[in-house]
Amino acid sequence: MGEFIKRVQANRVPGPLRRNFSLQNWEAEFAAAPAPDDSDKNIYEAALVIYEKLQNIRARLKLSTSKNLSATTKLRAFVAAANHNFIVAQDRTRSAFATVGESLAKRGAEGFGIDEVLAAVKLNLPGGFDWSPNEVVESLVDGIEIPVRVTLYETPDLTGNARMSQVEWKDIVLELNLGILYRHTEDLWDECLWNGYRLVDAGRLKVFLPQDSDLISGHRVGICRRMSLTMGYSVIATRVHHEMAARGSLPNIREVREIKRQGRRQIIRVSKPGEATDVLEELLVMRAYASEPYYTELLDTPLAAFGELTLSSVLNAWTVISRTALISVESVGQKHALGANMDSPAHTWLPEYVPVLQIDALVDALSVAVGILPADGRRLIEFFTFRGKPNQEIWAQPLIPVGPTAVAPIFAAVVSPNLRRLVDVWMRQVGIDLAERGPAFEAHVRAVVVESIRASKVLSGKAMGIEGDYTFRPSHGRAEQIDLLFNIGAVVFVAEAKCILEPTEAKSVYMHRKTVTGAAEQVLRKAQALEANRADFIVDVQRFGLALPQDFQIVPLVIVSTSTHVGISSNGVAVIDEYILGCFLDGELDDVAIQGRGFAIQKRIKTVFYSNLEEAQARASQYFASPPQLRRFLQGLRGRVVPLHSIDEQDWEGRILTLECAPEGGLPLARQPSESIGETGGA
């Protein structure tokens, strides 16, 4: 990597996304760079074409920069268009799922995996390219964020009625599409700057090629596996929720049932205690999945920004607001199904897609549903309201201000959130030091190891994990702090545990990979310290009751809190997560076939990884280096071309080569064709 690109990454040279970028300064900085290498030259050329497209888009923005339209009119128009497009995408997604379901159902007894269904569902959009429903939803949120942020930039006056007759549907759609294109162009620049995408300039066609396949593979497999884990967790958690409901032990959250009006006042009706529907169940399951087990203390710590409120209060408020918004989605969807005459002026039908929520009504709902005091409720509603501030995003703040005392939800952000990620975002926004998660995650992983070994019929008494933080102090050389140390017989595992934010965009993918690479270097150094001082180590761990033979083997590991980059080794070190680790210590993995709304288990197929200590020792390293659970995801990687469309004949057309993960085959792990790591059995 050259010095010029390093200066751009460090913000010492403004790139094309910065307000103070200029072509003259860019050219001068590059000319002054000492001995630019290929990476410097590539980023220099990429910035020129990226800046050209961004300028073309800015020049075409019309509504968000218009002085003739009130901010209220603009905001309601943008919300309406985004919500309308979401309802359309939702209908098309249902149809696509039905088509895929009919095809997969023909397999009969072979069955199919949930992740296979999700990978197979695609929506064809204008331009001739296919997109997953998640990508479409993400684009809807991306598309509205740019024009809304521009509209709110100078904190405009939101009084007065919206005049929807002053806007045309084609202009609104164009503005949102330009917003999507602008965001995708920004993302492309970050791919070039951080992940080494190389520009191939063919005139009006610009092609962008990746240079690090492992980085892309780790991210794409991580996304697909995360969806699979989420669905699997949802099935298990739903069954547990049903059992809790049968015992009458449910969370004390009352469900929003109806939004109605009494004169000019809006009322959000809440259920009686103990009443619940499938929708609230889904929200509670989603919330449980987002609350990591090692977040317990953080969830209950008072937040400085909210007085005595905690992160649990934030999640409670989100549950109520989300359910309220979902009622709006259902109501608008029912009206949409009746058909709208889109040939008629937009103001005659578009306002139906802006379900306005009065802040006072939301405050009352929070008070009744989860016991949040009115003053605290107002602070929380403001927290969930997007004001265009630099640290805000519509996913985390899905309410758009459409008047002095009213907000409107962005359907895409409340129906399809990655709540697990949002918890991390909210923690950062309310001032929680994310570094506090590190020690909590390390302690959690150690507890998983200790409890799994203790419960194992094969490993108990023949393996052990050190319960606390361990520091090895050899008689010669530096001391080394080791996050996790455990043994299986004569094999010692030295692990570096990293609690990292799940990456969602180009720079965070780069930073995630950098963290993993650094962790691999750290654990290799620590493993070498043990290797160089074997006698000292054998004596030292005896204080924990660990007796090692002279010929013990050392295996380094990196354990991350995310699904990204799991299964892609770094510098020869296996990268795993707690689920892969826990499965091996349990000694087996169950694949289950489920059916019906109650997720009744129809068949259970067990994969046994080992049946005695000798097999566990022999197979552990291979298992961690190539986790069999990831096999079908890695085999499902395939090339994909993503377009970056031109906006007119003067603009350039882009093609971005990347990878996508589309696992195929519904066979459980035990019956997938591959080298076996254990025995199988059915029930």
C-alpha positions in Angstrom: 0.0 0.0 0.0 1.4 3.4 -1.1 1.8 6.5 1.0 -0.9 8.5 -0.9 -3.7 6.0 -0.2 -2.6 5.9 3.4 -3.0 9.7 3.6 -6.5 9.5 2.1 -7.5 6.8 4.6 -6.2 8.9 7.4 -8.3 11.9 6.1 -5.1 14.0 5.6 -6.1 14.2 2.0 -9.9 14.8 1.5 -11.5 12.2 -0.7 -14.5 12.7 -3.1 -17.1 12.2 -0.3 -15.8 15.1 1.7 -17.3 18.5 1.4 -13.9 20.2 1.0 -12.8 17.9 -1.9 -11.6 19.7 -5.0 -10.1 18.3 -8.2 -7.3 20.9 -8.1 -6.3 19.9 -4.6 -6.6 16.1 -5.4 -4.3 16.4 -8.4 -1.8 18.5 -6.5 -1.7 16.0 -3.6 -1.2 13.1 -5.9 1.5 14.9 -7.8 3.4 15.6 -4.5 3.1 11.9 -3.4 6.5 10.2 -3.2 6.8 7.3 -5.6 3.1 6.4 -6.0 2.5 2.6 -6.3 -0.3 0.8 -8.1 -2.7 1.2 -5.2 -2.0 5.0 -5.2 -2.7 5.3 -8.9 -5.8 3.2 -8.7 -7.3 5.3 -5.8 -6.4 8.5 -7.7 -8.3 7.4 -10.8 -11.2 5.9 -8.8 -11.8 9.2 -7.0 -12.1 11.1 -10.3 -14.8 8.9 -11.7 -16.6 8.6 -8.3 -16.6 12.4 -8.0 -17.9 12.8 -11.5 -20.9 10.6 -10.8 -21.6 12.2 -7.4 -21.6 15.6 -9.1 -24.0 14.4 -11.7 -26.4 13.1 -9.1 -26.2 16.3 -7.0 -27.1 18.3 -10.1 -30.2 16.3 -10.7 -31.6 16.5 -7.1 -34.7 18.6 -7.3 -37.2 18.1 -4.4 -34.9 18.0 -1.4 -33.1 21.2 -2.5 -36.2 23.1 -3.7 -37.0 26.4 -2.0 -40.6 26.3 -3.2 -41.6 23.3 -1.2 -42.0 23.3 2.6 -39.9 20.8 4.6 -43.1 19.1 5.8 -44.2 18.6 2.2 -40.9 17.1 1.2 -40.6 14.8 4.2 -44.1 13.5 3.8 -43.6 12.9 0.1 -40.3 11.0 0.7 -41.9 8.9 3.5 -44.9 8.1 1.4 -42.9 7.0 -1.6 -40.5 4.8 0.5 -43.5 3.2 2.2 -45.4 2.7 -1.0 -42.3 1.0 -2.6 -41.9 -1.2 0.5 -45.5 -2.4 0.3 -45.0 -3.2 -3.4 -41.7 -5.0 -2.6 -43.4 -6.9 0.2 -46.1 -8.2 -2.2 -43.6 -9.3 -4.8 -41.5 -11.0 -2.1 -44.5 -13.0 -1.0 -45.1 -14.1 -4.6 -41.4 -15.0 -5.0 -41.5 -17.1 -1.7 -44.6 -18.9 -3.0 -42.9 -19.8 -6.3 -39.7 -21.0 -4.6 -41.7 -22.9 -2.0 -43.6 -24.8 -4.7 -40.3 -25.8 -6.4 -38.6 -26.9 -3.2 -41.7 -28.8 -1.9 -41.3 -31.2 -4.8 -38.2 -32.7 -3.1 -40.4 -34.6 -0.7 -38.6 -36.4 2.1 -35.2 -34.8 1.3 -36.5 -31.5 2.6 -34.7 -28.2 2.3 -32.9 -25.7 4.5 -34.3 -22.4 5.6 -31.2 -20.6 4.4 -31.6 -22.2 1.0 -35.1 -20.7 0.6 -33.7 -17.2 1.6 -30.9 -17.5 -0.9 -33.2 -18.6 -3.7 -35.8 -15.8 -3.4 -34.9 -12.9 -5.8 -36.7 -9.9 -7.2 -36.1 -8.7 -10.7 -36.0 -4.9 -10.9 -35.8 -2.6 -13.9 -32.4 -2.8 -15.5 -32.3 -6.6 -15.8 -30.7 -7.6 -12.5 -31.9 -9.7 -9.7 -31.8 -8.6 -6.0 -32.6 -10.3 -2.8 -35.6 -8.9 -0.8 -33.1 -7.7 1.9 -31.1 -5.8 -0.7 -34.3 -4.1 -1.9 -35.4 -3.2 1.6 -31.9 -1.8 2.4 -32.0 0.3 -0.8 -35.3 1.8 0.2 -33.8 3.0 3.5 -30.6 4.1 1.8 -32.7 5.9 -0.9 -34.7 8.0 1.6 -31.9 8.8 4.0 -30.0 11.1 1.6 -33.0 13.4 0.6 -34.3 13.4 4.2 -30.9 14.3 5.6 -30.7 17.2 3.0 -34.1 18.4 3.9 -33.4 18.4 7.7 -29.9 19.8 7.3 -30.8 23.4 8.5 -33.4 22.3 11.1 -36.3 23.6 9.1 -39.7 24.8 10.4 -42.1 21.9 10.3 -45.3 23.8 11.1 -48.1 24.1 8.5 -49.9 21.6 6.4 -48.2 19.5 3.7 -49.1 20.5 0.2 -48.9 17.2 -1.7 -50.5 18.7 -4.7 -47.2 20.5 -5.4 -45.2 17.3 -6.0 -45.5 14.8 -8.7 -45.0 11.0 -8.3 -42.3 10.8 -11.0 -40.2 13.5 -9.3 -40.5 11.8 -5.9 -39.4 8.4 -7.4 -36.5 10.1 -9.2 -35.3 11.7 -6.0 -35.4 8.4 -4.1 -33.7 6.5 -6.9 -31.0 9.2 -7.0 -30.6 8.8 -3.3 -30.1 5.0 -3.7 -27.5 5.6 -6.5 -25.7 8.3 -4.4 -25.4 5.9 -1.5 -24.2 3.0 -3.7 -21.6 5.3 -5.3 -20.4 6.3 -1.8 -20.2 2.6 -0.9 -18.2 1.9 -4.1 -15.6 4.6 -3.1 -15.2 3.0 0.3 -14.7 -0.4 -1.4 -11.9 1.1 -3.5 -10.4 3.0 -0.6 -10.5 0.3 2.1 -10.9 -3.1 0.3 -8.7 -2.6 -2.7 -11.3 -2.7 -5.5 -9.5 -1.9 -8.8 -10.9 0.3 -11.5 -10.8 -0.8 -15.1 -11.8 2.2 -17.2 -13.4 1.3 -20.6 -14.8 4.7 -21.5 -18.4 5.0 -20.5 -18.2 1.6 -18.8 -16.3 1.4 -15.6 -15.6 -2.0 -14.1 -14.5 -2.5 -10.5 -12.7 -5.7 -9.6 -12.0 -7.1 -6.1 -8.4 -8.0 -5.1 -9.0 -9.9 -1.9 -11.4 -12.9 -2.3 -11.0 -14.0 1.3 -12.3 -10.7 2.6 -15.3 -10.9 0.4 -15.9 -14.6 1.1 -15.7 -14.0 4.8 -18.3 -11.2 4.7 -20.7 -12.9 2.3 -20.7 -16.3 4.1 -21.1 -14.4 7.3 -24.2 -12.7 6.1 -25.8 -15.9 4.9 -24.9 -17.9 8.0 -26.1 -15.1 10.2 -29.5 -15.3 8.6 -29.5 -19.1 9.0 -28.6 -18.7 12.7 -31.3 -16.1 13.2 -33.9 -18.4 11.7 -32.7 -21.3 13.8 -32.8 -19.3 16.9 -36.2 -18.0 16.1 -37.6 -21.6 15.9 -36.0 -22.5 19.2 -37.0 -19.3 21.0 -40.6 -19.5 19.6 -41.0 -23.0 21.1 -39.6 -21.8 24.4 -42.0 -18.8 24.2 -44.9 -21.2 23.8 -43.9 -23.1 26.8 -43.5 -19.9 28.9 -46.9 -18.8 27.7 -48.4 -22.1 28.8 -47.0 -21.5 32.3 -48.1 -17.9 32.3 -44.6 -16.5 32.7 -44.3 -13.9 29.9 -42.5 -10.5 29.8 -44.5 -7.7 31.3 -45.1 -5.9 28.0 -48.6 -5.2 26.9 -49.3 -5.3 23.2 -50.4 -2.4 21.0 -53.7 -3.4 19.4 -55.2 -0.4 17.6 -54.7 3.2 16.5 -57.8 5.3 16.4 -58.8 8.9 16.7 -61.1 10.8 19.0 -61.6 14.2 17.2 -58.2 15.6 16.6 -56.6 13.4 19.2 -54.9 10.1 18.4 -55.3 7.1 20.8 -53.1 4.0 20.7 -55.1 1.2 22.4 -53.1 -1.3 24.4 -54.1 -4.9 25.3 -55.0 -6.1 28.8 -52.2 -7.7 30.8 -51.4 -11.2 29.6 -53.0 -10.9 26.1 -50.7 -11.4 23.2 -50.6 -12.3 19.5 -48.1 -13.9 17.2 -46.8 -10.5 16.2 -45.8 -9.6 19.8 -44.3 -13.1 20.1 -42.1 -12.4 17.0 -41.0 -9.0 18.4 -40.1 -10.6 21.8 -38.2 -13.4 20.1 -36.3 -10.8 18.0 -35.5 -8.8 21.1 -34.2 -11.9 22.9 -31.9 -12.7 20.0 -30.6 -9.2 20.1 -29.8 -9.3 23.8 -26.4 -11.1 23.9 -26.0 -13.2 27.1 -22.9 -11.2 28.0 -24.9 -7.9 27.8 -26.8 -8.5 31.0 -25.0 -5.9 33.1 -25.0 -3.4 30.2 -28.7 -3.8 29.6 -29.5 -2.8 33.2 -26.9 0.0 33.7 -28.5 3.5 33.9 -27.8 5.6 30.9 -26.4 9.1 31.4 -28.4 10.4 28.5 -31.7 9.2 29.9 -31.4 9.6 33.7 -32.4 6.4 35.3 -33.5 4.7 32.0 -31.5 1.6 30.9 -30.8 -0.1 27.6 -33.6 -2.5 28.5 -35.9 0.5 28.6 -34.7 1.4 25.1 -35.5 -2.1 23.9 -38.9 -2.0 25.6 -39.7 1.3 23.9 -38.6 0.0 20.5 -40.9 -3.0 21.0 -43.9 -0.8 21.5 -43.0 1.7 18.8 -42.3 -1.1 16.3 -45.6 -2.8 17.1 -47.4 0.5 16.6 -45.7 1.0 13.3 -46.6 -2.6 12.2 -50.2 -1.9 12.8 -49.8 1.0 10.3 -48.1 -1.3 7.9 -51.0 -3.7 8.1 -53.6 -1.0 7.6 -51.8 0.6 4.7 -51.2 -2.8 3.1 -54.9 -3.6 3.2 -55.8 -0.3 1.5 -53.0 -0.9 -1.1 -54.5 -4.3 -1.9 -57.7 -2.6 -3.0 -55.6 -0.7 -5.6 -54.6 2.9 -6.1 -55.1 4.8 -9.3 -51.5 5.8 -9.9 -52.5 7.6 -13.1 -54.4 10.1 -10.9 -52.5 13.0 -9.2 -50.2 11.8 -6.4 -51.9 14.0 -3.8 -55.1 11.9 -4.2 -53.6 8.6 -3.1 -50.0 9.1 -1.8 -50.9 10.6 1.7 -52.3 7.1 2.5 -48.7 5.9 2.7 -47.8 8.4 5.5 -49.4 7.0 8.6 -48.8 9.9 11.0 -48.3 9.1 14.7 -48.9 11.8 17.3 -46.1 12.0 19.8 -48.5 12.4 22.7 -50.2 9.1 21.7 -46.9 7.3 21.6 -46.0 8.7 25.0 -49.3 7.4 26.5 -48.7 4.0 24.8 -45.2 3.7 26.3 -46.6 4.5 29.7 -49.4 1.9 29.6 -47.6 -0.8 27.7 -44.2 -0.8 29.5 -44.6 1.6 32.4 -42.3 4.3 31.1 -42.9 7.7 32.7 -44.2 10.4 30.2 -41.1 12.6 30.5 -38.8 9.6 29.8 -41.2 8.5 27.0 -40.7 11.8 25.2 -36.9 11.5 25.5 -37.1 7.9 24.0 -39.4 9.0 21.2 -37.0 11.8 20.4 -34.1 9.3 20.5 -35.9 7.1 17.8 -36.6 10.2 15.6 -34.3 10.9 12.7 -33.1 14.5 12.7 -30.3 14.1 10.2 -27.6 14.3 12.8 -24.1 12.9 11.9 -24.4 10.0 14.3 -27.9 9.0 13.3 -29.2 6.5 10.8 -32.7 5.7 9.7 -32.3 2.0 10.7 -31.7 3.1 14.3 -34.0 6.1 14.2 -37.0 4.9 12.0 -39.4 7.8 12.9 -39.3 10.8 10.6 -40.5 14.2 11.9 -43.5 15.3 9.7 -44.7 18.1 12.0 -44.0 19.8 15.3 -45.8 17.1 17.3 -46.0 14.2 14.8 -43.7 11.5 13.3 -44.1 8.9 10.6 -42.5 5.5 10.5 -40.3 4.2 7.7 -41.9 0.8 7.1 -38.7 -0.9 5.8 -36.8 0.1 8.9 -39.4 -1.2 11.4 -40.3 -4.4 9.6 -36.9 -5.7 8.6 -34.3 -4.5 11.2 -31.1 -6.3 12.2 -32.0 -5.7 15.8 -28.8 -7.4 17.0 -26.7 -4.7 15.2 -29.1 -1.9 16.3 -28.4 -2.7 20.0 -24.7 -2.0 19.3 -25.6 1.2 17.4 -27.8 2.4 20.2 -25.2 1.6 22.8 -22.7 3.8 21.0 -25.3 6.5 20.5 -26.2 6.7 24.2 -22.6 6.8 25.3 -21.9 3.3 26.4 -18.2 2.5 25.9 -18.3 -0.5 23.5 -14.9 -1.5 24.9 -16.8 -2.7 28.0 -18.2 -5.6 25.9 -14.7 -7.1 25.4 -14.1 -8.4 29.0 -17.8 -9.5 29.2 -17.5 -11.5 26.0 -14.2 -13.1 27.1 -15.8 -14.2 30.4 -18.8 -15.5 28.5 -16.7 -17.7 26.2 -14.7 -19.0 29.1 -18.0 -19.9 30.9 -19.3 -21.7 27.7 -16.1 -23.8 27.6 -16.1 -24.7 31.3 -19.8 -25.6 31.4 -19.6 -27.6 28.1 -16.7 -29.6 29.3 -18.3 -30.2 32.7 -21.5 -31.5 31.1 -19.7 -33.7 28.5 -19.7 -37.5 29.1 -16.5 -37.8 27.0 -14.5 -34.7 28.1 -15.4 -34.3 31.7 -12.4 -35.1 33.8 -10.2 -35.4 30.7 -10.3 -31.8 29.6 -10.7 -28.4 31.4 -10.8 -24.7 30.8 -9.3 -22.1 33.0 -12.2 -20.2 34.4 -10.6 -16.8 34.8 -8.3 -14.5 32.9 -4.9 -16.2 32.6 -1.5 -14.6 32.4 1.6 -16.7 31.7 4.8 -15.4 33.3 7.7 -17.5 32.1 11.1 -17.3 33.8 12.5 -15.8 30.6 10.7 -13.5 28.3 7.6 -11.3 28.5 4.4 -12.1 30.3 1.4 -13.0 28.0 -2.3 -12.5 28.9 -4.4 -15.2 27.4 -8.1 -14.7 26.9 -9.0 -18.4 26.9 -7.0 -21.5 27.6 -8.4 -25.0 27.6 -7.2 -28.5 26.9 -8.6 -31.7 25.4 -6.2 -34.3 26.7 -2.7 -33.5 25.4 -3.9 -30.7 23.1 -3.8 -27.2 24.5 -6.0 -24.5 22.8 -4.9 -20.9 23.2 -7.5 -18.5 22.0 -7.8 -14.7 21.4 -11.4 -13.6 21.9 -12.6 -10.5 20.1 -16.0 -8.8 20.6 -16.5 -6.8 17.4 -19.3 -4.9 15.8 -20.9 -6.9 12.9 -19.7 -5.1 9.8 -22.4 -3.7 7.4 -20.5 -1.5 5.0 -17.1 -1.4 3.3 -14.9 0.3 5.9 -16.3 -1.7 8.8 -15.6 -4.9 6.8 -12.0 -3.8 6.4 -11.8 -2.9 10.1 -13.3 -6.2 11.1 -10.7 -8.1 9.0 -7.9 -5.9 10.4 -9.1 -6.8 13.9 -9.2 -10.5 13.1 -5.7 -10.4 11.5 -4.3 -8.6 14.5 -5.9 -11.2 16.8 -4.3 -14.0 14.8 -0.9 -12.3 15.1 -1.4 -11.9 18.9 -2.4 -15.5 19.5 0.5 -16.8 17.4 2.9 -14.8 19.5 1.3 -16.1 22.7 1.4 -19.7 21.4 5.0 -19.2 20.6 5.6 -18.0 24.1 4.2 -21.3 25.5 6.2 -23.3 23.0 9.4 -21.5 23.9 8.8 -22.1 27.6 7.1 -25.5 27.7 8.5 -26.6 31.1 7.5 -23.3 32.8 4.0 -23.7 31.3 3.5 -27.3 32.5 4.4 -26.2 36.0 2.4 -23.0 36.0 -0.9 -24.6 34.9 -0.7 -27.2 37.6 -2.1 -24.6 40.0 -5.4 -24.9 38.1 -5.4 -28.7 38.3 -4.2 -29.1 34.7 -1.7 -31.9 34.3 0.0 -31.9 30.9 2.4 -34.4 29.3 5.8 -33.3 28.1 4.7 -33.7 24.5 1.5 -31.6 24.6 0.4 -29.9 21.4 -0.5 -26.2 21.1 -3.3 -25.0 18.8 -4.0 -21.3 18.4 -7.6 -20.0 17.8 -9.4 -16.7 17.2 -12.9 -16.5 18.6 -15.1 -13.6 17.4 -18.5 -12.4 18.5 -19.8 -12.1 14.9 -20.5 -14.5 12.0 -18.3 -12.5 9.6 -14.9 -14.1 8.6 -15.7 -17.2 10.6 -14.4 -20.3 8.8 -11.8 -18.2 6.8 -8.5 -18.7 8.5 -6.1 -15.8 9.1 -2.3 -16.4 8.9 -3.0 -20.1 9.4 -5.1 -19.6 12.5 -8.6 -20.9 12.6 -11.3 -18.2 13.1 -14.4 -19.5 14.8 -17.4 -18.3 17.0 -18.8 -19.5 20.2 -21.4 -21.7 18.4 -18.8 -23.6 16.5 -16.7 -23.9 19.6 -19.6 -25.0 21.8 -20.7 -27.6 19.2 -17.4 -29.4 19.3 -17.2 -29.4 23.1 -20.8 -30.8 23.2 -19.5 -33.5 20.9 -22.5 -33.5 18.6 -24.8 -31.5 16.4 -28.5 -32.0 15.8 -30.2 -31.3 12.5 -34.0 -31.3 13.0 -36.8 -31.3 10.5 -39.7 -29.1 11.6 -43.3 -28.5 10.3 -46.3 -26.3 11.0 -46.8 -23.1 12.9 -45.9 -24.8 16.1 -42.5 -25.9 14.7 -43.2 -29.5 15.7 -40.0 -31.6 15.3 -40.7 -34.3 12.7 -37.2 -35.9 12.5 -33.9 -35.5 14.3 -30.5 -36.4 12.8 -27.5 -36.4 15.0 -23.9 -35.9 13.9 -21.4 -37.2 16.5 -18.0 -35.6 16.3 -16.2 -38.0 18.6 -17.0 -40.9 21.0 -13.8 -40.9 23.1 -10.9 -38.7 24.1 -8.5 -40.0 21.5 -11.0 -39.1 18.7 -11.6 -35.7 20.2 -7.9 -34.9 20.3 -7.3 -36.1 16.8 -10.3 -34.3 15.2 -10.4 -31.0 17.0 -7.8 -29.1 14.9 -9.4 -30.2 11.7 -12.9 -29.3 12.9 -11.9 -25.8 14.0 -9.8 -25.2 10.8 -12.7 -26.3 8.6 -16.0 -26.3 10.5 -18.4 -28.7 8.8 -21.3 -26.4 9.6 -19.8 -23.9 7.1 -19.2 -26.3 4.3 -22.4 -25.7 2.4 -22.0 -21.9 2.7 -18.5 -21.9 1.3 -19.6 -24.2 -1.5 -22.4 -21.8 -2.2 -20.1 -18.9 -3.0 -20.5 -17.7 -6.6 -19.6 -14.7 -8.7 -22.0 -11.9 -9.1 -22.1 -8.7 -11.1 -23.7 -5.6 -9.5 -24.7 -2.6 -11.6 -24.2 1.0 -10.9 -26.5 2.7 -13.4 -25.9 5.9 -15.4 -28.5 8.7 -14.9 -28.2 10.1 -18.4 -26.1 9.8 -21.6 -23.3 11.9 -20.2 -22.9 9.7 -17.1 -20.9 6.5 -16.9 -22.3 3.0 -16.3 -20.6 0.8 -13.7 -20.2 -2.9 -13.1 -18.9 -4.3 -9.8 -17.7 -7.8 -9.6 -18.3 -9.5 -6.2 -19.4 -12.7 -4.6 -22.7 -13.9 -3.2 -23.5 -16.9 -1.0 -26.3 -19.2 -2.2 -26.2 -22.5 -0.3 -28.0 -25.3 -2.1 -29.3 -28.7 -0.9 -31.5 -29.5 2.1 -29.4 -32.3 3.4 -28.5 -32.1 7.1 -24.8 -32.0 8.0 -24.6 -35.7 8.6 -25.7 -36.5 5.0 -23.8 -34.0 3.1 -21.3 -35.5 0.7 -17.9 -34.7 2.2 -15.1 -36.2 4.3 -16.8 -37.4 7.5 -15.7 -36.0 10.8 -17.9 -38.2 12.9 -20.7 -40.8 13.0 -24.4 -40.2 12.4 -27.7 -41.4 13.7 -31.4 -40.7 13.2 -34.4 -40.5 15.4 
